[in-house]
Amino acid sequence: MLSQAQEMKVLMLGFGWFFIPGLMIFLVVIAFNLLGDELRDIIDPKFQSEQRS
């Protein structure tokens, strides 16, 4: 199994598996960021996101 994993062909066919964890981390960070923005707007309505720009 180790010798097969070191072959370039195996890496080239399975490269998509390298991106899935990074994509999931990215989506979780974006979700928490959006959730935090919405909670801030709910807690402090005077400081709305649209008024900051």
Predicted model as a PDB file, atoms N, CA, C, CB and O in Angstrom, pLDDT in the B-factor column:
MODEL        1                                                                  
ATOM      1  N   MET A   1       0.818  -1.180   0.000  1.00 69.00           N  
ATOM      2  CA  MET A   1       0.000   0.000   0.000  1.00 69.00           C  
ATOM      3  C   MET A   1       0.874   1.261   0.000  1.00 69.00           C  
ATOM      4  CB  MET A   1      -0.937  -0.012   1.202  1.00 69.00           C  
ATOM      5  O   MET A   1       0.549   2.249  -0.657  1.00 69.00           O  
ATOM      6  N   LEU A   2       1.963   1.216   0.728  1.00 72.00           N  
ATOM      7  CA  LEU A   2       2.841   2.382   0.758  1.00 72.00           C  
ATOM      8  C   LEU A   2       3.503   2.626  -0.588  1.00 72.00           C  
ATOM      9  CB  LEU A   2       3.901   2.212   1.828  1.00 72.00           C  
ATOM     10  O   LEU A   2       3.646   3.772  -1.014  1.00 72.00           O  
ATOM     11  N   SER A   3       3.906   1.557  -1.255  1.00 75.00           N  
ATOM     12  CA  SER A   3       4.541   1.735  -2.568  1.00 75.00           C  
ATOM     13  C   SER A   3       3.545   2.281  -3.580  1.00 75.00           C  
ATOM     14  CB  SER A   3       5.127   0.405  -3.071  1.00 75.00           C  
ATOM     15  O   SER A   3       3.911   3.079  -4.442  1.00 75.00           O  
ATOM     16  N   GLN A   4       2.294   1.859  -3.482  1.00 67.00           N  
ATOM     17  CA  GLN A   4       1.276   2.389  -4.385  1.00 67.00           C  
ATOM     18  C   GLN A   4       0.992   3.859  -4.089  1.00 67.00           C  
ATOM     19  CB  GLN A   4      -0.013   1.571  -4.274  1.00 67.00           C  
ATOM     20  O   GLN A   4       0.754   4.641  -5.010  1.00 67.00           O  
ATOM     21  N   ALA A   5       1.016   4.236  -2.820  1.00 65.00           N  
ATOM     22  CA  ALA A   5       0.728   5.621  -2.446  1.00 65.00           C  
ATOM     23  C   ALA A   5       1.825   6.562  -2.918  1.00 65.00           C  
ATOM     24  CB  ALA A   5       0.556   5.738  -0.936  1.00 65.00           C  
ATOM     25  O   ALA A   5       1.573   7.751  -3.116  1.00 65.00           O  
ATOM     26  N   GLN A   6       3.033   6.054  -3.101  1.00 71.00           N  
ATOM     27  CA  GLN A   6       4.136   6.900  -3.524  1.00 71.00           C  
ATOM     28  C   GLN A   6       4.188   7.085  -5.036  1.00 71.00           C  
ATOM     29  CB  GLN A   6       5.435   6.321  -3.040  1.00 71.00           C  
ATOM     30  O   GLN A   6       4.939   7.926  -5.530  1.00 71.00           O  
ATOM     31  N   GLU A   7       3.418   6.329  -5.757  1.00 71.00           N  
ATOM     32  CA  GLU A   7       3.405   6.472  -7.206  1.00 71.00           C  
ATOM     33  C   GLU A   7       2.707   7.771  -7.607  1.00 71.00           C  
ATOM     34  CB  GLU A   7       2.711   5.266  -7.860  1.00 71.00           C  
ATOM     35  O   GLU A   7       1.715   8.169  -6.996  1.00 71.00           O  
ATOM     36  N   MET A   8       3.226   8.411  -8.617  1.00 67.00           N  
ATOM     37  CA  MET A   8       2.663   9.683  -9.066  1.00 67.00           C  
ATOM     38  C   MET A   8       1.263   9.490  -9.646  1.00 67.00           C  
ATOM     39  CB  MET A   8       3.581  10.333 -10.109  1.00 67.00           C  
ATOM     40  O   MET A   8       0.422  10.383  -9.535  1.00 67.00           O  
ATOM     41  N   LYS A   9       1.005   8.352 -10.255  1.00 67.00           N  
ATOM     42  CA  LYS A   9      -0.298   8.098 -10.863  1.00 67.00           C  
ATOM     43  C   LYS A   9      -1.397   8.116  -9.803  1.00 67.00           C  
ATOM     44  CB  LYS A   9      -0.293   6.750 -11.606  1.00 67.00           C  
ATOM     45  O   LYS A   9      -2.477   8.661 -10.033  1.00 67.00           O  
ATOM     46  N   VAL A  10      -1.128   7.532  -8.669  1.00 64.00           N  
ATOM     47  CA  VAL A  10      -2.123   7.499  -7.604  1.00 64.00           C  
ATOM     48  C   VAL A  10      -2.389   8.907  -7.091  1.00 64.00           C  
ATOM     49  CB  VAL A  10      -1.661   6.587  -6.454  1.00 64.00           C  
ATOM     50  O   VAL A  10      -3.535   9.269  -6.827  1.00 64.00           O  
ATOM     51  N   LEU A  11      -1.338   9.694  -6.950  1.00 64.00           N  
ATOM     52  CA  LEU A  11      -1.525  11.071  -6.481  1.00 64.00           C  
ATOM     53  C   LEU A  11      -2.297  11.905  -7.488  1.00 64.00           C  
ATOM     54  CB  LEU A  11      -0.178  11.724  -6.199  1.00 64.00           C  
ATOM     55  O   LEU A  11      -3.132  12.723  -7.102  1.00 64.00           O  
ATOM     56  N   MET A  12      -2.033  11.710  -8.763  1.00 68.00           N  
ATOM     57  CA  MET A  12      -2.712  12.512  -9.778  1.00 68.00           C  
ATOM     58  C   MET A  12      -4.186  12.138  -9.891  1.00 68.00           C  
ATOM     59  CB  MET A  12      -2.027  12.342 -11.131  1.00 68.00           C  
ATOM     60  O   MET A  12      -5.012  12.999 -10.190  1.00 68.00           O  
ATOM     61  N   LEU A  13      -4.532  10.884  -9.660  1.00 71.00           N  
ATOM     62  CA  LEU A  13      -5.929  10.467  -9.752  1.00 71.00           C  
ATOM     63  C   LEU A  13      -6.715  10.857  -8.501  1.00 71.00           C  
ATOM     64  CB  LEU A  13      -6.015   8.958  -9.972  1.00 71.00           C  
ATOM     65  O   LEU A  13      -7.924  11.078  -8.577  1.00 71.00           O  
ATOM     66  N   GLY A  14      -6.052  10.941  -7.366  1.00 67.00           N  
ATOM     67  CA  GLY A  14      -6.758  11.226  -6.130  1.00 67.00           C  
ATOM     68  C   GLY A  14      -6.487  12.597  -5.571  1.00 67.00           C  
ATOM     69  O   GLY A  14      -6.590  12.795  -4.360  1.00 67.00           O  
ATOM     70  N   PHE A  15      -6.140  13.561  -6.422  1.00 68.00           N  
ATOM     71  CA  PHE A  15      -5.790  14.891  -5.909  1.00 68.00           C  
ATOM     72  C   PHE A  15      -6.988  15.622  -5.329  1.00 68.00           C  
ATOM     73  CB  PHE A  15      -5.175  15.726  -7.008  1.00 68.00           C  
ATOM     74  O   PHE A  15      -6.812  16.529  -4.516  1.00 68.00           O  
ATOM     75  N   GLY A  16      -8.190  15.257  -5.721  1.00 73.00           N  
ATOM     76  CA  GLY A  16      -9.385  15.927  -5.199  1.00 73.00           C  
ATOM     77  C   GLY A  16      -9.555  15.762  -3.708  1.00 73.00           C  
ATOM     78  O   GLY A  16     -10.136  16.626  -3.051  1.00 73.00           O  
ATOM     79  N   TRP A  17      -9.059  14.670  -3.162  1.00 74.00           N  
ATOM     80  CA  TRP A  17      -9.176  14.426  -1.730  1.00 74.00           C  
ATOM     81  C   TRP A  17      -8.332  15.408  -0.927  1.00 74.00           C  
ATOM     82  CB  TRP A  17      -8.766  12.997  -1.403  1.00 74.00           C  
ATOM     83  O   TRP A  17      -8.584  15.600   0.263  1.00 74.00           O  
ATOM     84  N   PHE A  18      -7.337  16.032  -1.548  1.00 75.00           N  
ATOM     85  CA  PHE A  18      -6.523  17.015  -0.834  1.00 75.00           C  
ATOM     86  C   PHE A  18      -7.287  18.321  -0.631  1.00 75.00           C  
ATOM     87  CB  PHE A  18      -5.222  17.282  -1.596  1.00 75.00           C  
ATOM     88  O   PHE A  18      -7.023  19.039   0.333  1.00 75.00           O  
ATOM     89  N   PHE A  19      -8.212  18.636  -1.502  1.00 83.00           N  
ATOM     90  CA  PHE A  19      -8.912  19.913  -1.455  1.00 83.00           C  
ATOM     91  C   PHE A  19     -10.153  19.888  -0.570  1.00 83.00           C  
ATOM     92  CB  PHE A  19      -9.298  20.325  -2.841  1.00 83.00           C  
ATOM     93  O   PHE A  19     -10.600  20.938  -0.108  1.00 83.00           O  
ATOM     94  N   ILE A  20     -10.713  18.711  -0.327  1.00 86.00           N  
ATOM     95  CA  ILE A  20     -11.965  18.622   0.433  1.00 86.00           C  
ATOM     96  C   ILE A  20     -11.811  19.143   1.862  1.00 86.00           C  
ATOM     97  CB  ILE A  20     -12.455  17.181   0.464  1.00 86.00           C  
ATOM     98  O   ILE A  20     -12.652  19.935   2.287  1.00 86.00           O  
ATOM     99  N   PRO A  21     -10.785  18.747   2.634  1.00 87.00           N  
ATOM    100  CA  PRO A  21     -10.670  19.303   3.996  1.00 87.00           C  
ATOM    101  C   PRO A  21     -10.474  20.818   4.006  1.00 87.00           C  
ATOM    102  CB  PRO A  21      -9.513  18.645   4.725  1.00 87.00           C  
ATOM    103  O   PRO A  21     -11.048  21.508   4.849  1.00 87.00           O  
ATOM    104  N   GLY A  22      -9.681  21.334   3.093  1.00 89.00           N  
ATOM    105  CA  GLY A  22      -9.483  22.781   3.028  1.00 89.00           C  
ATOM    106  C   GLY A  22     -10.772  23.508   2.672  1.00 89.00           C  
ATOM    107  O   GLY A  22     -11.063  24.569   3.224  1.00 89.00           O  
ATOM    108  N   LEU A  23     -11.534  22.948   1.764  1.00 93.00           N  
ATOM    109  CA  LEU A  23     -12.814  23.541   1.384  1.00 93.00           C  
ATOM    110  C   LEU A  23     -13.782  23.540   2.555  1.00 93.00           C  
ATOM    111  CB  LEU A  23     -13.422  22.792   0.199  1.00 93.00           C  
ATOM    112  O   LEU A  23     -14.492  24.522   2.770  1.00 93.00           O  
ATOM    113  N   MET A  24     -13.823  22.453   3.313  1.00 94.00           N  
ATOM    114  CA  MET A  24     -14.719  22.376   4.470  1.00 94.00           C  
ATOM    115  C   MET A  24     -14.325  23.394   5.539  1.00 94.00           C  
ATOM    116  CB  MET A  24     -14.705  20.958   5.062  1.00 94.00           C  
ATOM    117  O   MET A  24     -15.196  24.037   6.125  1.00 94.00           O  
ATOM    118  N   ILE A  25     -13.035  23.548   5.800  1.00 96.00           N  
ATOM    119  CA  ILE A  25     -12.574  24.544   6.768  1.00 96.00           C  
ATOM    120  C   ILE A  25     -12.956  25.948   6.296  1.00 96.00           C  
ATOM    121  CB  ILE A  25     -11.040  24.440   6.975  1.00 96.00           C  
ATOM    122  O   ILE A  25     -13.410  26.768   7.093  1.00 96.00           O  
ATOM    123  N   PHE A  26     -12.772  26.223   5.007  1.00 96.00           N  
ATOM    124  CA  PHE A  26     -13.141  27.519   4.444  1.00 96.00           C  
ATOM    125  C   PHE A  26     -14.633  27.795   4.631  1.00 96.00           C  
ATOM    126  CB  PHE A  26     -12.775  27.575   2.957  1.00 96.00           C  
ATOM    127  O   PHE A  26     -15.009  28.901   5.022  1.00 96.00           O  
ATOM    128  N   LEU A  27     -15.483  26.811   4.359  1.00 97.00           N  
ATOM    129  CA  LEU A  27     -16.925  27.000   4.491  1.00 97.00           C  
ATOM    130  C   LEU A  27     -17.333  27.220   5.943  1.00 97.00           C  
ATOM    131  CB  LEU A  27     -17.666  25.799   3.922  1.00 97.00           C  
ATOM    132  O   LEU A  27     -18.218  28.031   6.215  1.00 97.00           O  
ATOM    133  N   VAL A  28     -16.707  26.516   6.875  1.00 98.00           N  
ATOM    134  CA  VAL A  28     -17.021  26.695   8.290  1.00 98.00           C  
ATOM    135  C   VAL A  28     -16.617  28.088   8.760  1.00 98.00           C  
ATOM    136  CB  VAL A  28     -16.319  25.624   9.137  1.00 98.00           C  
ATOM    137  O   VAL A  28     -17.363  28.730   9.499  1.00 98.00           O  
ATOM    138  N   VAL A  29     -15.450  28.560   8.342  1.00 98.00           N  
ATOM    139  CA  VAL A  29     -14.999  29.895   8.735  1.00 98.00           C  
ATOM    140  C   VAL A  29     -15.942  30.957   8.175  1.00 98.00           C  
ATOM    141  CB  VAL A  29     -13.554  30.148   8.249  1.00 98.00           C  
ATOM    142  O   VAL A  29     -16.308  31.894   8.886  1.00 98.00           O  
ATOM    143  N   ILE A  30     -16.335  30.824   6.926  1.00 98.00           N  
ATOM    144  CA  ILE A  30     -17.273  31.788   6.330  1.00 98.00           C  
ATOM    145  C   ILE A  30     -18.616  31.755   7.062  1.00 98.00           C  
ATOM    146  CB  ILE A  30     -17.480  31.487   4.823  1.00 98.00           C  
ATOM    147  O   ILE A  30     -19.208  32.804   7.316  1.00 98.00           O  
ATOM    148  N   ALA A  31     -19.097  30.557   7.401  1.00 98.00           N  
ATOM    149  CA  ALA A  31     -20.374  30.437   8.107  1.00 98.00           C  
ATOM    150  C   ALA A  31     -20.314  31.109   9.472  1.00 98.00           C  
ATOM    151  CB  ALA A  31     -20.759  28.966   8.266  1.00 98.00           C  
ATOM    152  O   ALA A  31     -21.250  31.816   9.848  1.00 98.00           O  
ATOM    153  N   PHE A  32     -19.223  30.902  10.230  1.00 98.00           N  
ATOM    154  CA  PHE A  32     -19.091  31.555  11.528  1.00 98.00           C  
ATOM    155  C   PHE A  32     -18.977  33.072  11.375  1.00 98.00           C  
ATOM    156  CB  PHE A  32     -17.871  31.008  12.275  1.00 98.00           C  
ATOM    157  O   PHE A  32     -19.498  33.821  12.201  1.00 98.00           O  
ATOM    158  N   ASN A  33     -18.309  33.516  10.337  1.00 97.00           N  
ATOM    159  CA  ASN A  33     -18.178  34.956  10.101  1.00 97.00           C  
ATOM    160  C   ASN A  33     -19.546  35.575   9.823  1.00 97.00           C  
ATOM    161  CB  ASN A  33     -17.217  35.231   8.923  1.00 97.00           C  
ATOM    162  O   ASN A  33     -19.878  36.616  10.390  1.00 97.00           O  
ATOM    163  N   LEU A  34     -20.328  34.957   8.972  1.00 96.00           N  
ATOM    164  CA  LEU A  34     -21.667  35.469   8.674  1.00 96.00           C  
ATOM    165  C   LEU A  34     -22.570  35.403   9.894  1.00 96.00           C  
ATOM    166  CB  LEU A  34     -22.292  34.686   7.524  1.00 96.00           C  
ATOM    167  O   LEU A  34     -23.358  36.319  10.130  1.00 96.00           O  
ATOM    168  N   LEU A  35     -22.465  34.335  10.670  1.00 97.00           N  
ATOM    169  CA  LEU A  35     -23.258  34.211  11.893  1.00 97.00           C  
ATOM    170  C   LEU A  35     -22.892  35.310  12.888  1.00 97.00           C  
ATOM    171  CB  LEU A  35     -23.052  32.827  12.531  1.00 97.00           C  
ATOM    172  O   LEU A  35     -23.770  35.900  13.517  1.00 97.00           O  
ATOM    173  N   GLY A  36     -21.608  35.580  13.028  1.00 94.00           N  
ATOM    174  CA  GLY A  36     -21.174  36.648  13.929  1.00 94.00           C  
ATOM    175  C   GLY A  36     -21.671  38.004  13.491  1.00 94.00           C  
ATOM    176  O   GLY A  36     -22.069  38.814  14.327  1.00 94.00           O  
ATOM    177  N   ASP A  37     -21.658  38.271  12.192  1.00 91.00           N  
ATOM    178  CA  ASP A  37     -22.180  39.544  11.680  1.00 91.00           C  
ATOM    179  C   ASP A  37     -23.667  39.695  11.984  1.00 91.00           C  
ATOM    180  CB  ASP A  37     -21.943  39.651  10.168  1.00 91.00           C  
ATOM    181  O   ASP A  37     -24.117  40.763  12.398  1.00 91.00           O  
ATOM    182  N   GLU A  38     -24.414  38.639  11.779  1.00 91.00           N  
ATOM    183  CA  GLU A  38     -25.859  38.698  12.032  1.00 91.00           C  
ATOM    184  C   GLU A  38     -26.151  38.856  13.518  1.00 91.00           C  
ATOM    185  CB  GLU A  38     -26.550  37.438  11.496  1.00 91.00           C  
ATOM    186  O   GLU A  38     -27.043  39.617  13.891  1.00 91.00           O  
ATOM    187  N   LEU A  39     -25.416  38.151  14.372  1.00 91.00           N  
ATOM    188  CA  LEU A  39     -25.631  38.287  15.811  1.00 91.00           C  
ATOM    189  C   LEU A  39     -25.276  39.697  16.287  1.00 91.00           C  
ATOM    190  CB  LEU A  39     -24.801  37.244  16.576  1.00 91.00           C  
ATOM    191  O   LEU A  39     -25.956  40.247  17.154  1.00 91.00           O  
ATOM    192  N   ARG A  40     -24.228  40.276  15.732  1.00 90.00           N  
ATOM    193  CA  ARG A  40     -23.866  41.647  16.091  1.00 90.00           C  
ATOM    194  C   ARG A  40     -24.973  42.611  15.688  1.00 90.00           C  
ATOM    195  CB  ARG A  40     -22.537  42.051  15.426  1.00 90.00           C  
ATOM    196  O   ARG A  40     -25.301  43.528  16.441  1.00 90.00           O  
ATOM    197  N   ASP A  41     -25.548  42.413  14.514  1.00 87.00           N  
ATOM    198  CA  ASP A  41     -26.626  43.291  14.058  1.00 87.00           C  
ATOM    199  C   ASP A  41     -27.871  43.139  14.924  1.00 87.00           C  
ATOM    200  CB  ASP A  41     -26.968  42.999  12.597  1.00 87.00           C  
ATOM    201  O   ASP A  41     -28.592  44.110  15.153  1.00 87.00           O  
ATOM    202  N   ILE A  42     -28.127  41.926  15.404  1.00 88.00           N  
ATOM    203  CA  ILE A  42     -29.294  41.700  16.256  1.00 88.00           C  
ATOM    204  C   ILE A  42     -29.080  42.318  17.635  1.00 88.00           C  
ATOM    205  CB  ILE A  42     -29.585  40.195  16.387  1.00 88.00           C  
ATOM    206  O   ILE A  42     -29.983  42.949  18.185  1.00 88.00           O  
ATOM    207  N   ILE A  43     -27.894  42.136  18.185  1.00 89.00           N  
ATOM    208  CA  ILE A  43     -27.613  42.631  19.534  1.00 89.00           C  
ATOM    209  C   ILE A  43     -27.491  44.148  19.554  1.00 89.00           C  
ATOM    210  CB  ILE A  43     -26.332  41.999  20.075  1.00 89.00           C  
ATOM    211  O   ILE A  43     -27.981  44.784  20.487  1.00 89.00           O  
ATOM    212  N   ASP A  44     -26.857  44.743  18.557  1.00 84.00           N  
ATOM    213  CA  ASP A  44     -26.651  46.194  18.509  1.00 84.00           C  
ATOM    214  C   ASP A  44     -27.229  46.735  17.209  1.00 84.00           C  
ATOM    215  CB  ASP A  44     -25.138  46.553  18.631  1.00 84.00           C  
ATOM    216  O   ASP A  44     -26.496  46.903  16.234  1.00 84.00           O  
ATOM    217  N   PRO A  45     -28.522  47.009  17.177  1.00 73.00           N  
ATOM    218  CA  PRO A  45     -29.158  47.437  15.920  1.00 73.00           C  
ATOM    219  C   PRO A  45     -28.662  48.786  15.414  1.00 73.00           C  
ATOM    220  CB  PRO A  45     -30.650  47.501  16.103  1.00 73.00           C  
ATOM    221  O   PRO A  45     -28.811  49.076  14.227  1.00 73.00           O  
ATOM    222  N   LYS A  46     -28.076  49.626  16.276  1.00 77.00           N  
ATOM    223  CA  LYS A  46     -27.547  50.911  15.817  1.00 77.00           C  
ATOM    224  C   LYS A  46     -26.337  50.768  14.921  1.00 77.00           C  
ATOM    225  CB  LYS A  46     -27.192  51.767  16.991  1.00 77.00           C  
ATOM    226  O   LYS A  46     -26.051  51.654  14.116  1.00 77.00           O  
ATOM    227  N   PHE A  47     -25.620  49.658  15.051  1.00 70.00           N  
ATOM    228  CA  PHE A  47     -24.403  49.415  14.274  1.00 70.00           C  
ATOM    229  C   PHE A  47     -24.698  48.379  13.184  1.00 70.00           C  
ATOM    230  CB  PHE A  47     -23.237  48.930  15.198  1.00 70.00           C  
ATOM    231  O   PHE A  47     -24.229  47.242  13.244  1.00 70.00           O  
ATOM    232  N   GLN A  48     -25.477  48.793  12.198  1.00 65.00           N  
ATOM    233  CA  GLN A  48     -25.852  47.884  11.110  1.00 65.00           C  
ATOM    234  C   GLN A  48     -24.716  47.744  10.113  1.00 65.00           C  
ATOM    235  CB  GLN A  48     -27.119  48.382  10.399  1.00 65.00           C  
ATOM    236  O   GLN A  48     -23.919  48.665   9.940  1.00 65.00           O  
ATOM    237  N   SER A  49     -24.641  46.590   9.456  1.00 58.00           N  
ATOM    238  CA  SER A  49     -23.582  46.330   8.479  1.00 58.00           C  
ATOM    239  C   SER A  49     -23.641  47.299   7.309  1.00 58.00           C  
ATOM    240  CB  SER A  49     -23.678  44.902   7.967  1.00 58.00           C  
ATOM    241  O   SER A  49     -22.597  47.682   6.780  1.00 58.00           O  
ATOM    242  N   GLU A  50     -24.836  47.705   6.894  1.00 60.00           N  
ATOM    243  CA  GLU A  50     -24.965  48.566   5.728  1.00 60.00           C  
ATOM    244  C   GLU A  50     -24.468  49.979   6.026  1.00 60.00           C  
ATOM    245  CB  GLU A  50     -26.416  48.607   5.262  1.00 60.00           C  
ATOM    246  O   GLU A  50     -24.041  50.677   5.107  1.00 60.00           O  
ATOM    247  N   GLN A  51     -24.512  50.417   7.280  1.00 58.00           N  
ATOM    248  CA  GLN A  51     -24.110  51.762   7.634  1.00 58.00           C  
ATOM    249  C   GLN A  51     -22.600  51.911   7.757  1.00 58.00           C  
ATOM    250  CB  GLN A  51     -24.764  52.163   8.915  1.00 58.00           C  
ATOM    251  O   GLN A  51     -22.103  53.037   7.780  1.00 58.00           O  
ATOM    252  N   ARG A  52     -21.855  50.813   7.836  1.00 56.00           N  
ATOM    253  CA  ARG A  52     -20.413  50.878   8.009  1.00 56.00           C  
ATOM    254  C   ARG A  52     -19.704  51.367   6.767  1.00 56.00           C  
ATOM    255  CB  ARG A  52     -19.880  49.536   8.395  1.00 56.00           C  
ATOM    256  O   ARG A  52     -18.643  51.979   6.885  1.00 56.00           O  
ATOM    257  N   SER A  53     -20.241  51.127   5.572  1.00 50.00           N  
ATOM    258  CA  SER A  53     -19.509  51.496   4.360  1.00 50.00           C  
ATOM    259  C   SER A  53     -19.714  52.903   3.946  1.00 50.00           C  
ATOM    260  CB  SER A  53     -19.888  50.622   3.251  1.00 50.00           C  
ATOM    261  O   SER A  53     -19.153  53.339   2.941  1.00 50.00           O  
TER     262      SER A  53                                                      
ENDMDL                                                                          
END                                                                             
